[in-house]
Amino acid sequence: MSTMFDDHQWDLSHAELPRYIAVEGPIGVGKTTLAKNIAQLFNYDVLLEQPEENPFLERFYRSPRTVALQTQLYFLFQRTNQLQELRQNDLFEPVRVADFLMEKDQLFAQVTLDDDELNIYQQVYDRLTLDAPVPDLVIYLQAPSKVLNERIRQRGVASEQNISPEYLEALNEAYTQFFHYYDSSPLLIVNAQDLDLANNRQHFQQLIETLLTIKSGRHYYNPTPAL
């Protein structure tokens, strides 16, 4: 099976690679595709969210208020278990890329939960995430909500077809606010509106070249048109 890496020489022998990368962004923006491509290129382990394992998610998309707390707590337990395994294996200093950032769990909770539920959730979160590892680089993919809606429609995941435009808009705005203030790790903000990380080698190459220069601070990447 061909990939975007075929017939292209990637010389990373002298590159100083971030050892733990987190890729983030709202539903449909392409974070899992990017995480997998980075993992393949850098020969990293990949740590992926597993939404299909959440037994409440389909019901949540159909009727958010009925199972919002159950859905959120399931994801919280799932993510903390994954990151705990990462920390336990740190004896051998593994290198990894993940398609989620632990702190974003609170972002979803603030969008979906009422005040009483949020209070319960926050107490659980505070006890579970005290030692969450900090990424060496966070990549935030952003795109307008109408673009996300279209991508969700095109990829055709059955449960996701019940996501309301209002929920997606609220989530997208919450991501914007969250990363406006985020400063725990070096941050690369990527304009993903016209980004094709699955098929466009030039977009991916430019993005990799940009992230390899980042050691601290906040940076931005806008793809240039293919020649």
Secondary structure, 3 states (H helix, E strand, C coil): CCCCCCCCCCCCCCCCCCCEEEEECCCCCCHHHHHHHHHHHHCCEEECCCHHHCCCHHHHHHCHHHHHHHHHHHHHHHHHHHHHHHHHHHHHCCCEEECCCCCHHHHHHHHHCCHHHHHHHHHHHHHHCCCCCCCCEEEEEECCHHHHHHHHHHHCCHHHHHCCHHHHHHHHHHHHHHHHHCCCCCEEEEECCCCCCCCCHHHHHHHHHHHCCCCCCEEEECCCCCC
